[in-house]
Amino acid sequence: MPRRLVADLMHASADVPFVSLTRSLNVRAVVEARARAAQAPGWAAIFVKAFALVAKTEPTLRTLHVKLPWPCLYELPRSVGMVAIARVRKARTAYCSSASAPPTRWHSAMSTR
C-alpha cells in the first residue's frame, strides 16, 4: 500500500511544472522556542503550519494551474498541507501521509493548550 501511494503521487505529478527556489531563513527564534517546549513539535509540522499561516494572507500560495475543462489558474479558498513521512522500524520502511487542518482550526487548537 505505501509504495502504491508514492507511485500514484509520482504518476500524478509527472506533468506538473516544477520550480525550485532557494532562500536562507533565520530560524534561531524557532529553535529556541522549540527547545523550551515540553514536547517539541517536528520540523515538518512547524514548516507546514508556517506555510499555511502565510498562505492564508497570500493568495499566490493557494493558487494552482488547472488543465480541465480549460487551462486556468484557480485560487483555493483555504490551504491544506500534506506531509509524506518515511519511518524505519525493525528493518522495514513504512510510509504514511497526513493532511493538516486549515490554519484557523490550528490556531484555536494551539491556543487552548
N, C-alpha and C positions, 0 to 999 in steps of 0.2 A: 504493500500500500504506500509507504513513504516514497519509495523510488518512483512509483507511478505518479504521485503528486508532483515531485520535482520534474519528472519528464513532461507532464502536462503543462506545468508552468513554463518550462523551456520552449515547448512547442508553441504555446500561446504568445510568447514574447518574441518569437523569431522575426516577425515582420515589424516589430516596434522600433522606431528610430531610437538610437542611443546617443546620449551626450554625456560626456564625463567632464566634471569640473573639479578643481582643487582649491581649497581655501583653508587657511590656518585659523584655528579657533583658540581663544584663551579660555580654558575650562577650569582654571585654578579654583574659582569660587565654587564650582560644581563639585570638584574633587574634595574640597574642604567640607562642604555640606554633606556629601555622601559619607565621608569619614565619621561625621558626628551622628549619623543615623543609627538607630538601634539595629535595624535590618536594612543594609544598603541595597537600593534597587540596582538592577543590572544596567549596564551601559546602553544596551539596546532599548530598554524601556525608557531610559532618560532621553535618548535622542528621538525616539518615536513620539514621545509626548511633546518635546520641544518643537519638532517639526509640525505636529498637529496644532499646537497653540499658535504658531506663526501663520500656518495655513488658514487659520480662522479669520485673520485680518488681511491676508494676501491672496486674493482670488487666483493669481497666476499659479500658485502651488496646488490649487484644486482643479486646474484646467487640463483636459486631456483631448487628444485628437480621436475623433470617431469617424470610422470609414463609412458606415451604413446608417441610414439609407443614402446619404451623400456625405462626402468629406466635409467635416466642420470641427470647430473647437467647442467643447462642452464644458461648462463650469459646474462642478459638483456642488450641491448645496451644503455639504459638510465633509470633513475629512475623516477617513478611516485608515488606520495604519495596520499593516500586517507584517509580522516578523517570522521568518523561517529559522528554525533552530535545529542544529545537529548535536546530539549528545552520544557519547560513547560510554556504554555500560556493559561490563562483563564481556569485553572484546567485540561487542556488537554496536553498530551505529544506528541510532533511531532519529528520525526526522519528524518534526511537528511544526505546526504553524499556529499563530494566534492572531486574531483580529482585535483591534482595540476599539473601545467605545469613543464616541465623539468627545472632544476636549471639555465641553460644558459638564458632562457627566463625570469626567475625571476630576475636574476642579472641585465639584461638590463632594465627591468621594474622598478626595485628598484632604479637604478642609475639616472633615468630620473626625479625622484621626487624632 
